[in-house]
Amino acid sequence: MSIVFDSVDIKGLRVVHFEQLLSYLERREYDSWYYGNRKQFEKRHEEIKEWLCKIIEYARSEGVIIPIRRKEGKK
């Protein structure tokens, strides 16, 4: 059985949520820790950071609005 993610719901998140995640990545760079194979870890780290920076850049674009997450039962 395989699971495919074709979309991820980010409703209710704001740019500051993504910036906070980016700060965690940057702190890891400052502390220089890793686990497992360092080369593979650093590659994944850079891919995640690149992905997150693209999200932040896009979310800051003019006209981009992240919808508010509605509580269950409300319309």
C-alpha positions as CSV (number, residue, x, y, z in Angstrom):
1,M,0.0,0.0,0.0
2,S,1.3,3.4,-0.9
3,I,0.2,6.9,0.2
4,V,0.5,9.8,-2.2
5,F,0.5,13.4,-1.0
6,D,-0.7,15.6,-3.8
7,S,-1.7,18.5,-1.7
8,V,-1.2,19.7,1.8
9,D,-3.7,21.9,3.6
10,I,-2.1,25.0,4.9
11,K,-5.3,26.8,5.8
12,G,-4.9,28.9,8.9
13,L,-1.1,29.1,8.6
14,R,0.5,32.4,8.0
15,V,3.9,33.5,6.7
16,V,5.2,33.7,10.3
17,H,4.5,29.9,10.7
18,F,6.9,29.2,7.8
19,E,9.4,31.8,9.0
20,Q,9.4,30.1,12.4
21,L,10.2,26.7,10.8
22,L,13.0,28.4,8.8
23,S,14.4,29.8,12.1
24,Y,14.6,26.2,13.4
25,L,16.5,25.2,10.3
26,E,18.9,28.1,10.7
27,R,19.4,27.3,14.4
28,R,20.4,23.8,13.4
29,E,23.0,25.3,11.0
30,Y,24.3,27.4,13.9
31,D,24.5,24.4,16.3
32,S,25.8,22.2,13.5
33,W,24.2,19.0,14.7
34,Y,23.1,16.1,12.4
35,Y,22.1,12.5,12.7
36,G,22.8,9.5,10.4
37,N,25.0,10.0,7.3
38,R,26.1,13.7,7.4
39,K,26.2,14.1,3.6
40,Q,22.6,12.8,3.2
41,F,21.4,14.8,6.2
42,E,22.9,18.0,4.8
43,K,21.3,17.3,1.4
44,R,17.9,16.8,2.9
45,H,18.4,19.9,5.1
46,E,19.2,22.1,2.1
47,E,16.2,20.7,0.1
48,I,13.8,21.4,3.0
49,K,15.3,24.9,3.4
50,E,14.9,25.7,-0.3
51,W,11.3,24.4,-0.3
52,L,10.5,26.5,2.8
53,C,12.0,29.6,1.3
54,K,10.0,29.2,-1.9
55,I,6.8,28.9,0.2
56,I,7.7,32.1,2.1
57,E,8.5,34.0,-1.1
58,Y,5.2,32.9,-2.7
59,A,3.1,33.6,0.4
60,R,4.5,37.1,0.5
61,S,3.5,37.7,-3.1
62,E,0.9,40.3,-3.9
63,G,-2.6,38.9,-4.1
64,V,-1.7,35.6,-2.3
65,I,-4.1,34.9,0.6
66,I,-4.0,31.7,2.7
67,P,-7.6,30.9,3.7
68,I,-8.6,30.9,7.3
69,R,-9.1,27.4,8.8
70,R,-12.7,27.0,9.8
71,K,-13.5,25.1,12.9
72,E,-15.3,21.8,12.3
73,G,-19.1,22.2,12.1
74,K,-18.9,25.8,11.0
75,K,-19.5,26.9,7.5
